[in-house]
């Protein structure tokens, strides 16, 4: 399950609309618990993909900077988000092939004619040789309400 | 209006189209407050005064310590023991007598922050502790004043401009303070002497840009400085709609008790977790009596090289995997520099089957102060 505040959920959907017809992309910071990840901050990134209408790419420097920010907050990167202009919020074969962070959430927002439609989340599971995206529930919370800390991969 | 001496002094500014006479007059009319006259405050005060900021406020209550000198370049060796504000004011006057320096020799508190800030246009955060950083942020949000932020640790630094009317504030980035003791201060973890110069000058640059209204301010951007790799990275920041102080429904509408908020009794007081303690005087007495004590030093090897009490060195982070080096039946006195890390070590040891572990209150600093002045303090 991915827990995300209404405010953060709205922000990534707003960004998907704002970047249309290009794909937006960004990084989710927060805390990983047993069977659940909780978003505490969304960091928007420049889409450095060569074909930004159909692909997204986050620069390694951006990833390092965000990781440093996460550590300074005693948190970690727990997932990524991007948009699918004029496509469904379902992962593409490229999304799966290029995903590298196992047990992280990959959130996709479908955009039709500039309007955000569905938003779905998938967890990368399996191994390098045999990877899958498993759908996960997105639970929207009214405000940020931290759970008791059980497992924090940042520690 | 600039007089002829000022025109000559600022001539390299005046010929720049982005500054010019109008910009220099804006600088002269500007009122900037630096919170802290230490590592970040030194380059800030030096460069802002040289640049011609008309009114420069300084808040600090400390005196110059020898351990400040490797980075707090506004203070000289001859200033050791003197008020930082007196020392800084003299240097500013020597650099630029046209600057009106206003000093506030006090600890910034929830009671005085709004009043002090109200006379200034821009607040520059050169603080070294979390309670004051949250206080500066909240007061700036409440007064609608930009907060030019900087922080440093070892080889890394951060800088941003928190202007809540246009972008995020510090709380949007850090809603909660870190657990007490989880983030070492510069005194505990060290800092590269040059780093506050680097970060402080970034803050000074942002301050000048805000005054001139030129360029792209660091609003909504967090600059991460890595001096070891010499890389400057950036993270885009957004205003948090749920922010407790600048969000859509703020829950903090007046200044609070920031030391309580940060889980501290006071920034100078070592964190005590209730671990059994022994005083340096008692340790000295028992060592002189040849009592069978095991001294465990949980500092880092480089600290051990500076000074030590002939203890057995196991850095705090290595302790869990090196417990086999310790005898649970032996009375163990654990120390570090100030007593903070050793208190954590004692708590861990007592939970791990070492019931005779005790913390040396005040650490090797207290030993140097009260037992052996030949032990160097660092």
Interface residues (C-beta under 8 A of the other chain):
Chain A: X5 X7 X10 X11 X40 X41 X42 X43 X44 X45 X61 X62 X64 X65 X66 X68 X69 X72 X73 X74 X143 X144
Chain B: X156 X158 X173 X174 X175 X178 X179 X182 X222 X224 X226 X231 X233 X234 X235 X236 X237 X238 X240 X241 X242
